[in-house]
Amino acid sequence: MIILGIETSCDETAAAVLSFDKAQDKQKRIIILSNVVASSAKLQAKYGGVIPEQAAREQLKTIIPVIEEALNQAFPKKRLPRAAFGRPRNDEIGIDAIAVTFGPGLIGSLLVGVETAKTLARIWDKPLIPVNHLLGHFYANWIVPSSFRVISEESSFSSWKIASSSFDKLRTPRNDNFEVPSFPCLGLLVSGGHTDLVLFSNHGKYKYLGGTRDDACGECFDKCARLLGLPYPGGPYLSKLAEKGDSSKFNLPIPMRGSKDLDFSYSGLKTAVANIIQKSKIKNQNEKADLAAAIEETIIISLIEKVILAIKKYKVEQIMVAGGVAANQKLVRDLRLKIKDLRIKLHVPPPYLCTDNGAMIAAAGFFTKPISNPLSLQADPNLSLL
């Protein structure tokens, strides 16, 4: 089975084509045939963040070229003509279904992806699969990591950059050592908008264990980076600066330490960092690096402590981490070290699958039922895991 995945929940426009052979691969591993992302990072950096209306307008310009590129990379011998976006012959489209993010996210951005997917499902006569963006992040752990060639070029659409991952189906290794998560499995979602713990008992069956009461951990990274005067998006810049610092130089409060629940909170940490900076305790670049290291260390400790608490409470042997902050290598290293003696299997996607992409949406589509009437699908900006 082959699925086209479409993702437009925030400021990225992404499409990917994935293949999944249930009959031949009992491990249920999913292979990427193409993965294309159009990013407006430079545009957002200019204004210090995402401007929803601006993001949606740019996505309207890029959505069809991105989908076209994803299909042409997946099926190079077909080289889908632009006319195929009318009513093509059935053999012109090599996919079996379309999966699309329908929430949560920015309503304008979601509408671009949802309405495009509905239209293509109608004219191509393909099943349409609605995917929760948050669950999509977790399903990046079912995708076989592959060696690929990244092409980055300035597109003709304003200041957007298109990064496409080209895969050769004949040369892409199947990576037989790769294992997908097994159930029951604890899921940790860490991103700019969410910090959640979820217990999965099977595909489509999960229990929400806890989440942030205010800021998400990724949001805390970005806001603290801004307080330190770092560029947008701040998280990666803060982590890079933290490599040069000594976290022991600052004593920051560990959020929710000692609480018996599985919730998170990061507004207090942000306030503590703001107070340090406002009191002019940062005198030079070395001290800025030390504070960055302390911020990163504090966030990671808070995440790991809650994960360990959940492991002991629910007796799980598998953990999967997902979301943009999962690309933080210190988080992965520290978590792996902490669970080593507990004999827990850790699953983390490669960094290029941690941030928003169409591949994770297509992957989730393999385990989600299509909607009976594609035209009835509505974008839901407030969709959650509850």
C-alpha positions, 0 to 999 in steps of 0.5 A, a space after each residue: 500500500 502507498 499513501 500520500 501524506 500532507 502536512 500544513 498545521 503551522 508554517 511548513 508545507 509538506 508532502 511525502 509518499 510512503 510504502 508499507 507492505 503488511 504481507 511481507 514485513 511483519 515488523 510493520 516498518 514503513 519505507 519513504 519513497 519521497 519527502 518534501 518540505 517547503 519551509 518559511 523559516 527565513 520569513 518567520 525569522 525576519 518577524 521573530 515568529 509565525 504570523 498565521 495569515 502570512 503563513 497560510 497565504 504562502 502555503 496556498 502558493 506552495 501546496 500544489 508544487 510540493 505535492 507534485 514534487 513528492 509524487 514525481 520523486 516517488 514515481 520518477 518514471 511517471 513524471 506526473 504532468 500538471 494536467 494530472 491535477 485535473 482528472 487523470 487516468 487511474 494509472 497516472 497516480 501511483 498512490 492508494 490513499 491520501 492522509 492529511 493533518 486536520 488538527 490541531 494547528 493554525 486554522 488558516 494553514 490547516 484549511 490549505 491542507 485539508 481542502 487540497 486533500 479533499 479535492 484531490 481525493 475527490 478527483 483522483 477517487 482515492 480514500 481520504 484519511 484524517 490524521 491527528 497531527 500529534 499522533 502523527 509525530 509518534 508514527 515517525 517511529 515506524 518509519 525506517 531511517 534511510 540514507 537520502 540526498 537532501 536538496 535545498 534551494 530557494 523556491 520561486 515562492 517568496 522567501 520559502 525554501 524547499 528541502 526535498 529528500 530523494 529516495 531510490 527505492 532500489 538502493 534504499 536499505 531496508 535496515 533489517 536491524 530497525 525495530 518499530 515500537 511494540 505495545 504497550 508503549 509509553 509516548 513522550 511528545 515534546 514540541 513547541 506547542 505540546 508536552 504530553 505523556 501518552 500510554 499506547 496499548 495498540 494502534 488507535 488505543 491510548 490513554 492520556 497520562 498528563 501534559 503541560 499546564 501552561 507553556 510547552 517545553 519547546 515554547 520554553 526553549 524558544 522564549 528563553 532563547 529570545 530572553 538571551 537575545 538568540 535568533 529565531 527559532 531559538 531552541 536549536 540556537 540555545 542548545 548550540 550555545 549550551 554546549 559551551 556552558 556549565 549548567 552548574 553555574 546557575 541554580 534553576 527550579 526543576 518544574 513540578 519536581 516532587 509532584 506525584 502526577 504526570 503533568 508539566 509546567 514551564 512558565 515558572 522556569 521562564 520567569 526565573 530566567 527572565 528575573 536573572 537577566 533583568 537583574 543583570 547577572 549575565 555579564 558576558 558571553 560565557 555567562 550567557 552560555 552557562 545560563 543556556 546550559 542550565 536552562 537546557 539541563 533543567 528542562 531535560 531533567 523535568 522531562 526525564 523525571 516524569 518519564 521515569 515516574 510513568 515507567 514505574 507506575 505503568 510497568 512499560 518496557 518501551 518508550 517512544 519520543 516524538 516532536 521537534 524537541 526530540 531532535 535535541 541530542 542531549 535529551 536523547 542521550 540523557 534519557 537513554 542513560 537514565 533508562 539503561 538499568 531499567 532495561 527499557 527500549 527507547 525509540 526516537 526518530 532521526 532529527 529530520 523526522 522530528 520536525 513537521 513533515 508529511 512522512 509522519 502523517 502518511 505513516 499514521 495513515 496506515 493505521 487510521 481508518 479512512 473517512 466515509 465521506 471525504 468532503 465532510 472532513 473539517 479542519 479542527 484547530 483545537 484537536 487534542 489527544 484527550 
